[in-house]
């Protein structure tokens, strides 16, 4: 075993002892980042090329600083995104939301579907949709200036149009025209603060995490925005916590102009996002 692989094994144990959920992956990812190689190429790093900065990176992760803040990048579907302090780090569970949204848009008889991503953060959802639905027109809305800076970097050169604004009042010029509204909004109840993983609680912006006593304040507001933006027959897809599966579809009621409200599981079969269709008058 070369020196780097031996150090990775030691780092894995240190991260496991610190409670990091994926210690081996993180130890390897940090080693690859510091040495400028892919994870599968770590065995090519010679003893002479070992970089002692690796232990600085390991110490930061040991203190539960997010892996993505240390490397400055996050992977989401087919994308590599710039992330860091001030922007929500996209999670794997949101990939299921995007997958459903892509299938829904492709099933529409629309040549150039119009899509709005509310609370876009790093721009991950908007950019994935623009990339995987080639003729789509995608607008993304973000309130935080810090998050918007990352989004600008990530969507540069794409078809995504960024807007600085509040998701609850966004884009009145598109009222009644949108085919799909998608959002990964804040949805953690304020009462759950102490139970949130340190990587999120101490490093993700609070604006992207918490939303009222039951966590549903922003989703309630987005329900009205989505109804305003969507054309009849247009659809909304919105992420929520796995503990909110029985609550979110009830926000999108027939009395409020919706049809087919339903919950959907993530890859671990936990309720993770809700969808609804704007009813036809």
N, C-alpha and C positions, 0 to 999 in steps of 0.2 A: 504493500500500500504506500502511495506517495504521501508526502507531507500534507498536502491540501486535503486529501480524503481522510486522513487521520484527524485533522483539525475539524473537518465537517462532522465527524462522528462525535467529537467532544462538544462541539457547538450544539448538536442535536440534543445531547443530554442536558446541557445548560438550559436550552429553551424549553425542554420538556419539564424540567424542574421549576421553571418560572411560570408554568401553566399555559404556554403558547399552544394553541389548538393543533397546529400542523408543524411540529418542530423539525422533522426531517426535510420537508419541502422548503421551509423558510431558511434553514441552514444552507441548503444547496443553492437556493435562489440568491441569497446574499453572497455566497462564494462566487457564483457565476457573474453577478453584477460587479463585484469588486475587481474581478480578474478579466472582465471584458469578454467572457465566453458564454456559450449556452450551457444549460444544466447538464446536458448529455456529453459535454466536452470537458468536464472537470478533470477527468483522468489524464487529459493532455497537458495540464498545468504542471510544470516541473517544480522540483523543490526550490530551485534557484529563482523561480518566478513567483514564489509565494509572497503575497502582499499582507503585511502585518495590519493594514487597515481593516482587514476582515474582522479582527476581534473588536474593533471600534463599532462596526456595524452590528455584530452579534450582541454587544452590550446594549446598544439602543433597542434592539428587538427584545432582548431579555427584560428591559424596562417597560415593555408592552407598547412601544412606539410602533405604529403600523408598518408592516413590511413595505407597503407602497409609498409611504413617506420617506423611507430610507433610500429606496431605489428611484423614487420620483416617477414611477410608472405603474399603471394598472392594466391588466388584460381583461377584455370584455368581448365575448364572441370572437370576431375576427380582428379586433382592434387592439392597438397599444395606445394608451391614453396618458397624457401628462396629468399628474395629481400631486397634491401636497397639502400643507396646512391651509385651511380655509375652504376646502372643497370636500364634499362627501365622496368617499372612495366607493366606486361601484362594486356590488357584490354579485356572486355567481347566481343567486336566486332570481335576480332581476333579468337574467338571460331568458328565463321561462316566460316572463312577461313580454319581452321583445319577440320571442318566437311566436307566441299567440297573436300578437299584433301584426306581424308579417303575414301570417297565414290569413288573417282576417282581411287585410288590405288586398292581398292577391286574389281573394275570392270575390272581391267587388268588381262590378262591371264598370270600372273607371279607368280611363287612359292614364291620367296624371293625378293620382290621389293626393289630396291635401291633408297633411298631418300636422298636429300641434302637440309638442311635448312640453308639459307644464312642470316646473321645478326641475329643470334640466341638469343642474349641477355641473358636472364635468362635460356634459354634452353626450354622454355615452349612448343613451337611448336614441336620441335624435340622429346621431351620426350612424349608428347601426342600421336604423331604418332607411336613411338616405343611401347607404351603401348596398343594402340587400333588397331594396325596392327601387331599382334604378330610375324610374320615371316619376318618383314621388317628389312632391314639393313639401319641404319640412321646415316648420317654424319651431323655435325653441325659446322658452321663457325662463328667466332666472332673476331672482330678486337681489341676491348677494353680489356685490361688486367683486369680492375676492373669488368667488366661484366662477363668475363670468370671465375673469381673466384666464382661468384654466380652459374654460369652454372655448374662448376665442382661439387659443393655441390649437386645441384639438380639432375644431371644425374648419380651420383655415384651409382654403382650397376646395372645400366641399360645397354642396348645394344647400346646406343648412343656413337658415337666416336666424340670427340671434337677436333677442329682444331683452332689454333690461326692464323688468317690471314685475308686478305682483300677479301671481297666477289667478287670483280671484277677480281681477279686473282686466285681464290681458286681452289684447287683440280684438277690440270691438269691430274693427273694420272687416273681420272675417266671420262675423256672426251669420249663422245659418248656411255656411259654405263648406265646413270641414267634414272630411270623411272619417277621420280617426283622431281621437284625443287620447293621449297616453300620459301616465304620470307615475313616478315613484316619489310620493310626497313624504313629508315627515308624518309619522304615525305612532310614535312611542308615547304612551301615557306619561305625564309628569310624575306620577306616583311610582313609576318603574325605574327611575333614574339609577338607584343603587344597584340594580340587577343588570344593567347594560354592560357589555364587555368593555374593559378599559380602552381597547383600541378605538372604539366608537365614542364612548362617554368622554374620554379625555382628549380626543384629537379631532373627531369629526365636528363640524360646526353645529351648535345647538339648533340653529334655524332649520337644519336638514333632518333633525332627529325627533324633536318633541312637539306635540300638538294638542295641548289641553289635557284635562284630567283623564279623559278616556282615550286620547290619542287620535280622535276622529274629527277634530275641528277643521283641519285643512281639507280633509276628504269631503266634508259636508260643503265647504265652499267650492271645491272643484266640481262637485256635482252640478251646481248651478252654472258655473263657467262652461262646463262641457255641454250642458243642455243648450246654452246660448250659442255656442260655437258650431255645434253639429247640425248638419242637414238632417231632415227626416230620414231615418234608416241608417244614419251614421252611428259609429260605435265608440264606446269609451272603455279603456282598460286601465285599472289602477291597482298598484301594489298595496298590500297591507300586511300587518303582522299575522303570523300563523294562529295567534289566539283571537283574531278578530274576524275569522271566517264566517261566523254566524251573524255578524253585525253589518258588515259593509253592504252586501246586496240589498239590505232593507233600506238603505239610504236612497237607492235608485228605484223608487216605487212607481207603480202605474199612475198614481194620483199626481205625481210630479212629472209625468210625461215620458216614462221609460217602459221598455218591454224587455223580456228575456234576461232579466238580471240573474246572474249566477256567479258562483265561486269556482275557482280552479286550483288544482294542487300543483306544487312544485315537484322537482325530481325526487324529493323525499316523501312525496304523497301527503304533504301538509298543505292546508288551504293557504294560498299565498297571494292571489290577486282576484279581483272581481271585474266582471264585464257587464255591460248593458247596452241596449240599442235604443236610440231616440225613437220614440213611437211616431208613426205616421199619423197626422191629424185625421 
